[in-house]
């Protein structure tokens, strides 16, 4: 396949994986279709693996083939046992003429061509992404085929991890809502605009409202008329400097029921950070009952806050290296693009790939490979500036966003990184990296689409990285130099 066609496949892959609105199932279906077209194979499967079973999660296949989601096979009768043992991409163009022609899968299904890769979720085996055909493949699998398969596998694993974390967050929030509703202590949750977004039965009983009647109403409906105009200022002040706070001791705080009657209250304010923004959990106690349940509520809110912080950290951080992950990279890149565009400054990106890392893993084992990844990550952080963002892009590939950095600055930082990585001394052997660089020069008042520009910047940096690899590795290539050199050769030919 030509380099141009390969770039089209990568661009299509980015378009599919960036379109979250169509849903995960549809994205996987499009990835399977893209893979079948890319590899000239008829069958595409995303599977889930158990101890003994191979379960089809998503698939596409020719008409008439009896294969659908939830179909189970014995794991030992599937080529994916070989893929799992390999721990990475594996492909055969003609199984019948290969060393695996005695495999039970060949006798059972007579699949002549196969390519697959393990899928990891939270660093544990989830299943495989594989493509196959009952016919031999006329051409060899190329390095670009493997790269396309790896990109698909990395995205699916990351998306499955994200969905798992979102489910855990939803369950935590649901448990919290149930605990709030079941609590005998009246509680109200208010968003930063002052609207009531959650109440419980005890609150409704205390203030005389029916179920759901308080939702989306201003919290000021619970405040006496004589302080209602001042209350928004107090609420906004708390939002600016949020911290758990009990109010009522030594002060005459009053609440107002639906029928207009007022009564003395004590309240506890507890700020909580959520993915949708900050909210305030307000515990309300009629002073005739005092504060029997306030400590319990504060503890619950702090636990939820901690759970949110941990889930957010997991969602934005690579668990092995501690760097920002791929999702966080794109988020920061779009934000930085908008920021530097307003000031008409330059922005550069470095894509960094460990040279011959698979060979290093094969020779010294995956624990040694993980150590090498962490050491390289530490080296990149050391060379980066305070304003730069260092991220693990996937596998053995890293990325650094360099705000307000032109081509010369990017090449200087990249050269330091080459030397820094080579000087890492506590590894099994010396490791080198190849780097691709790209730079955007912004113009004042220029309109841009942050997502499109982000993808384009990564694509051109990846082309520079490809040239660094092709020219012998352990070097940095800026996309502009690569383009200039390509035009020079074209002119001279």
N, C-alpha and C positions, 0 to 999 in steps of 0.2 A: 504494500500500500504506500502511496506517495506521502511525503511529509505534509502536503497540502490537505490530503484526505484525512490523515491522522489528526491534524489540527481541527478539521471539521468535526470529527468524532468527539474530541475533547470539548469543543465549544458546545456541541449538542448535549454532552453529558452535564456540563455546567448549567445549561438552560433547564434541563430536566430537574436537577437536584436543587436549583434555586427557586423553583416554582412550588412553594409549600402550599399554596391555596388549593391545588388540585388533589391533595391528600396523598398519604404515604403509599397506599395500595396502587394508585394510578401511577405514581412515580416509579415504583418497582416494576410495574408492567411495562412502562416505557423503557426502563433500563434493560429489561430482558429482551424487548424487541430490538433495541439498539445493539445489544450484545450478539443476538442471532444474526443480524445483518453484518455486524463488524467481523464476526468469526466465520461466516458462511455456514452456520449450523442451524438445524431446525428446532432444537429443543432447548429451552432456557428454564432453569429452576433455581429458586431461592429455597433452601431447605433448613430445617431445624433438626439438630442431632440430639438424641438421648443416648443412654448407655448402649442400648441394643437396636434402636430404631432410627431410620431415616424418614423424616416426615416432610412431605411437600407443603411448603407454606404459600408460595406463589409459583405459577408456571405458565409458559406458553408452549404450544406444541402443534403439529400438523392436525388438520381435521381427521377424525376417525381414530386418533390415538386415545386410548383410555387412560388419561392422566389428568388429575384435577387436585385442587388444594385439599389438604388433610389426608391424602393417600399416604399409606405407610408401607415401607419396605424394611427388610432386615438390613441393618447397617453393613454386615459382613458381605452382603451380596451387592455392594455398590462401589463404584470407582472412588467414591469420596473417602473411603478408608485410606486410600493411597494419598489423597490430597491432605488429609489430616495428619498422616505420618510425615509428609513432606513439610508441613508447617508453612506452606506458601504456594504460589501458583504452580500448577502442574498441567501438562498438556500432552496429548498423543494424537498424531494425525491419522495413524492406521494401526489400531490396536491388534488386529489379527497378525500383523507382521512385527509385533513388539514383544518385549519380555513379559508383558502382563497379559498375554493372550490366554494364559491358564487361569486368570482371575475369575471367580464365580460370576461377577457381573457380566463378563463377556459371554459366558455360556448361557446366562439367564436372559439377557436383553439384547445381545449381539450388537452393541453400540460400537461402531468402528472408530469414531473420532470423539475426543473429549478434551475439555479444558475447564479447570475449576480452581477455586481459591477458598481457603477457610475464612469464615466471618467471625470476628471477635466482638463481644459485648462486655464492656468493663473488664477487658483482658482475659475473658473466659470464652471458650469455644461456644458459639451459638449454633453454627451450621456451616453450610457452604453455598457459594454462588457458582453454578456450573452450567456449561453449555455442551451439547452432545448431538450426535447424528448417527443413524444406522449406516451411513455411507462414509467411506474413507475421505479425508480432506485432501484436495489436490495440491495444496501448497503448505509449506511449513509455517508454524506459528512464529511470528516475528517478535522482536523486543517491543514494538509498538502495541502488539496484541496484549502482551503481558502488562504493559503500563496501563492500557485502557481497562483491563480486568482489575488491576490493583486499585485504580481510582474508583471503580464501581464498588469494590469490596470495602474500601475505606469509608465511603459515604454511607453505605448500608449499615455498617457496624456503628458508625457515629450516630446515625439517625435512630437506630434501634436503642442505643444507649440513651439518647435524648428522650425518646418516648418512654423508656422505663423510668427515667428520673422524673418526668412530668407526671407519670402515674403515681409515683411515690409522693410527689408534692401534693397532688390532688387528694390522695388518701389522707395525708397529714392534715390538710385543710378541712376535709370532711369530718375527720375525727374531732378536730377542734370545734367545728360548728355543732356537732352532736353534743360535745361536752358543754359548750356554751348554753345550748338550748335546754339541756337537762339540769343545769346548775340552778339551785334555789336562789342564788344571788342575782339580782337584776343587772343586766349588762347590755350595753349598746356599742356597736362598732360604727365609727364615723370616718368618712374619707376626708382627704385634704380640702375638699370644697365645702365641708360641713354637712354633707348629706348622710342620713342614716342608712347603712347598707346591711346591718344585721342587728336583730334584737332577739330576746328570748321571752318565754312565757312569763317569767317573773317580772320583767320590765313592763310588758303589756298590762299585767295585773296591777302593778304599782301605779301606773299613770292612767289606767282606765281606757286603754285602746284595745280594739279587737285585733285578731291575728293578721299580721301583714299590713295593718293600717298605717304604721309608722315608717315603713320602708320608703326610701327616696324622698322623705320629707326633711326639711332643715332641722338640725338638732336644736335650733332656737325655739321650736314649739314646746320644748320641755323646760324653758327658762321663763321666770316671771317677767311681766311686762316692764317693770321698772329698770331691769338690767338688760333687756333684750337688745337694745341698740348698741350697747357696749360689748356684748358677748362675742360677736365676730372678731373684734380686735384681740380679745383674750385668746380665742381659738387660734388665730393666725400667728400670734406670738409664740404659742406652744409649738406649732408646726415648724417654725423657724429654728427653735431650740428644743427639740424633743428629748425627753428623758422621763422614766417612770416617776410619777409624782402623786402624792396623796393630798387632797384638799378638803378642808372642812374643819380641821382642828383650829380653834380660836377664831373661826370666821363663821358668819351666818350665811351659809349657802342654802338656797331654796330651789325646790323643783316645782313644776306646775303641772297638775293633772289636766286631762282633757276637759273636765267640767269647770276648769278655772281655779280650783282650790290649790293653794300652795302649801308645801310642807318642808321641814328642814331635812337636808340630805348631806351626806359626806360622799365624795367621789374619789376614785383612783383613776389616774390617766396613765395609760401604758402604750407608747408608740410601738408599732410593728411595721417592719419593712417587708413588703410583698412584691412579687413580680409586676403587679399592676400599680405599684406606688405605695407611699406610706399611708397607714391608717392608724386610728386611735381607738384602743379598746377602753371604754369607760365603764368602770364598775360603780354602781350606785347603791348606796345603803341608806335606808331610812334610819335616822338617828335613834329611833326607838329600838332598833335591832342591832345597832352598831355595825361593826365590820367583821362579822364572824367568818366571812368567806373571801375577804379581800386578798389575804396572803396566797390562797389557793389560786385565785385568778391571775395574780401577778406571776406566779410560778408557771402557769400554763402559757401565758403570753410570752414569757422569756424562752420557754421551751420551743414554741412555734418560731420565734425570731431566730433562735439558734438553728433550728431545722431548715429554715429558709436560707440562712447564711451558708450552711453546709451544702445544701442542694445547689445554690447559686455557684459556690466554689467548684463543685463537681461539674456543673454545666459549662463552665468557662475555663477550666484548668486541665491541662494534661496530667494525668495521675502519675506517670512515670517520671517526668522531668520537672514538674512543677511550673512549666511555662504556660503561657496562654495557649489554648487549643485552637483548632481550625475555625470553629464557630466564632470564638472571641476575636480571632484575627480579622475576619470579614467585618465584624461589628466595628472594631477600632479603625479599620482601613476606611470604611465609609465615613465615619465621624471625622477622621483626620483629613480626608479629601474635602469635606465641606468646610473645615476650619481653615486649611491653607489656601483654599480657593478664594475665600473672602479677602485674604491678605496678598493674593497673587504671588505666593511663594512656590518654591519647588518642593517636590516630594519624590523620594526614591524608595525602591523595594529591592531587597536581596532575597533570592531563593538559594538555599544552601543544601547540598546533598552529600552524604558521606560516600566516599569512593569505595567501591567493591565491598559494601557492607554485608551483602549476603555471604560472600566468601569468608568474611571475618566471623559471622555467626556460625557458618558451617564448620569452621576450623576450631573455634574456641567455645562454642555453645551460646545459647540465648542469654544466660545470666551475664556472661562477659559482654555480649552485645548490648544488653540493657545498661550495664555500667558505662560502656563507651558512649551511649546516647546521653546519659546524665552528665558525663564529663564534658562532652561537646556543648551541651546546653549551658553548663556553668561557664565555659570559655566564651560563648556568645554573649552571655549576660555581662561578663567582665568587660568585653570590648565595646558593648553597646553604651550609648549615652543615656542619661536620665530620661530624655524625651522620646527615645526609641521604644518600640514594642517588639519583643522577641517572642516568637510562637513556634510550636511544633506543628508543622503543616500536615504531617502524616508519615508514618513509617520512619525512615531515616532522613526525612526532609524537614528543614526548618525555614522560617521566613523572618525577616526583620524589616519593619516599617521605619523609614528614616524621614521624619518631617523636616521641612525647611532644609533639604539637602539636595544639592545639584549632582550632576554626573561625576564631577571631580571628587566631591566629598564621598559619594557612594563608593567609588573605586578605592579611595584611601582607606575607608573602613573595611571594605572587603579584603584588601591586601593585608591589613592587620589580622583579620580573622584567619586567613590562610596560614600565617605564621603562628598564630596563637594555638590553633588546633594541632599543627604539626609538633608543637613543643609540649603537648600533653604527655607526661612521662609515666603515669601509673597504669598503663594499659598493656595488653598482651603483646601488641606491636604498634608501631606508629600508624596513626590514621590521618588521612588527608580528606579535604572536601573540595568540591567543585561549586562554583557560585555563578549564578546568572543575575544581572542587575538591569533595572529599568528605571527611568526617570520621567516624571511629568513636570512640564513647565506650564504654570497656569497664567491665564490672561485675565485682566480685570473684567468683571461683569460677564464672564463667559459662563453660559449655562452648561450643566453637566448632570448626567444620571450617575449617582454614586455607585450603584450596583454594576452598571455596564462598564464604568471606568475601572472599578476594582477588578473585574474579571479580565479586562483587557490588559491592565498593568501586570497581573499575575501571568497571563498568557505570554506576553513579550519577555518578561523576566525568565519564564520557563524556556523560551527559545534560546536565551543567552546561556542558561544552564546546560541545555542540550549541546550547544557549541563547545562549552568548557569540557564536557565529557568527551565529545568527539575529538577534541584537539589534545587529548592526553590526560585530562583530569588535573586536579591540584592547581586550579587557576580560576580567574574571574573573567567573565566576558560580559561587557555591557551591550545591551541590545542595539544601541546606535552604532557601535563599532562593527557588530556582526552584519547589520544591514549595509553599512558603508563598504565592508569587505566583499559582501555578496555582489553588490552593484559593480565593484571594481573588476571582479572576475568575469562578470557577465559582459562588461564593456571590452575586456581584453580578449574574450573568446571569439 
